[in-house]
Amino acid sequence: YQRRVRALVKKMDWTYRRSFSAMLITSLTTAASFWSNASSPMIPIKVFGVFIGCIVMFNFLLVVTWFPAILILWYRHCDNRFNCLPFCCCCRPIYPVLEPVDDYSKQILETSEKEYI
């Protein structure tokens, strides 16, 4: 279990180091384009631009903070659990679990499971 947690931390660290600046730049440019509507003489356009610009930045904040937290919670509590509750949609498989048909498929499945763990 500790190896899986360390692997998750390593993957999340690598992912956010690589993608944080790209997400920040795209969010800032999108928000700035909406905030530029604040110079409009029409009040509805002005309010819409300021509001949506703030929403874009708030969304960036949520993506950087809440999304990784929810992803880790799902990974720790729902991953590889099927039907933990009859009404829980996050824990039920949405596709059937396939069994390997031949020896080659079995070997590939075992190799991928070792890499995953």
C-alpha positions as CSV (number, residue, x, y, z in Angstrom):
1,Y,0.0,0.0,0.0
2,Q,2.8,2.4,0.8
3,R,4.4,1.9,-2.6
4,R,1.1,2.8,-4.3
5,V,0.8,6.0,-2.2
6,R,4.4,6.9,-3.0
7,A,3.8,6.3,-6.7
8,L,0.6,8.4,-6.6
9,V,2.5,11.3,-4.9
10,K,5.3,11.0,-7.4
11,K,2.8,11.0,-10.4
12,M,0.8,14.0,-8.9
13,D,4.0,16.0,-8.3
14,W,5.3,15.4,-11.8
15,T,1.9,16.2,-13.4
16,Y,1.4,19.4,-11.5
17,R,5.0,20.6,-12.0
18,R,4.5,20.1,-15.7
19,S,1.0,21.5,-16.1
20,F,0.7,24.2,-13.6
21,S,2.3,27.0,-15.6
22,A,0.3,26.0,-18.7
23,M,-3.0,26.1,-16.8
24,L,-2.1,29.4,-15.2
25,I,-1.2,31.1,-18.5
26,T,-4.4,29.8,-20.2
27,S,-6.6,30.8,-17.3
28,L,-5.0,34.3,-17.1
29,T,-5.3,35.0,-20.8
30,T,-8.9,33.8,-20.8
31,A,-9.8,35.8,-17.8
32,A,-8.0,38.9,-19.2
33,S,-10.0,38.6,-22.4
34,F,-13.2,38.6,-20.4
35,W,-12.0,41.4,-18.1
36,S,-11.4,43.5,-21.2
37,N,-15.1,43.7,-21.6
38,A,-15.1,45.9,-18.5
39,S,-14.3,48.8,-20.8
40,S,-17.5,48.4,-22.7
41,P,-20.1,51.2,-22.3
42,M,-22.9,48.6,-22.2
43,I,-23.5,47.7,-18.5
44,P,-24.6,44.0,-19.2
45,I,-21.5,43.3,-21.3
46,K,-19.3,45.0,-18.6
47,V,-20.8,42.9,-15.8
48,F,-20.7,39.7,-17.8
49,G,-17.0,40.2,-18.6
50,V,-16.0,40.9,-15.0
51,F,-18.1,38.0,-13.7
52,I,-16.9,35.4,-16.2
53,G,-13.2,36.5,-15.7
54,C,-13.6,36.0,-12.0
55,I,-15.2,32.6,-12.6
56,V,-12.4,31.5,-14.8
57,M,-9.8,32.3,-12.1
58,F,-11.9,30.7,-9.5
59,N,-12.1,27.6,-11.7
60,F,-8.3,27.6,-11.9
61,L,-8.1,27.7,-8.1
62,L,-10.4,24.8,-7.8
63,V,-8.5,22.8,-10.4
64,V,-5.3,23.3,-8.6
65,T,-6.6,22.6,-5.1
66,W,-9.8,20.5,-5.0
67,F,-9.3,18.3,-8.1
68,P,-6.1,16.7,-6.8
69,A,-7.7,16.2,-3.4
70,I,-10.7,14.5,-4.8
71,L,-8.5,12.4,-7.1
72,I,-6.5,11.2,-4.2
73,L,-9.6,10.5,-2.1
74,W,-11.0,8.5,-5.0
75,Y,-7.7,6.6,-5.5
76,R,-7.5,5.7,-1.8
77,H,-11.1,4.8,-1.2
78,C,-12.9,3.8,-4.4
79,D,-10.2,2.5,-6.7
80,N,-10.5,-1.3,-7.2
81,R,-13.7,-1.4,-5.1
82,F,-16.7,-2.6,-6.9
83,N,-20.2,-2.2,-5.5
84,C,-19.1,-0.9,-2.1
85,L,-22.6,0.5,-1.8
86,P,-25.5,-0.5,-4.1
87,F,-26.3,3.2,-4.9
88,C,-22.7,4.4,-5.2
89,C,-22.0,5.3,-8.8
90,C,-18.3,6.0,-8.2
91,C,-17.5,2.5,-7.0
92,R,-19.5,0.5,-9.5
93,P,-17.7,-0.5,-12.7
94,I,-19.1,1.1,-15.8
95,Y,-17.7,-1.6,-18.0
96,P,-17.5,-5.4,-17.6
97,V,-14.3,-6.8,-16.2
98,L,-12.7,-8.8,-19.0
99,E,-10.7,-12.0,-18.3
100,P,-7.7,-12.8,-20.5
101,V,-8.5,-15.3,-23.3
102,D,-5.1,-16.8,-24.0
103,D,-1.7,-17.0,-22.4
104,Y,-0.4,-13.9,-24.2
105,S,-3.2,-11.8,-22.9
106,K,-2.7,-13.1,-19.4
107,Q,1.0,-12.2,-19.6
108,I,0.2,-8.7,-20.7
109,L,-2.3,-8.3,-18.0
110,E,0.1,-9.5,-15.3
111,T,2.8,-7.2,-16.6
112,S,0.6,-4.1,-16.6
113,E,-0.6,-5.0,-13.0
114,K,3.0,-5.2,-11.8
115,E,3.8,-1.8,-13.3
116,Y,0.6,-0.3,-11.8
117,I,1.5,-1.5,-8.3
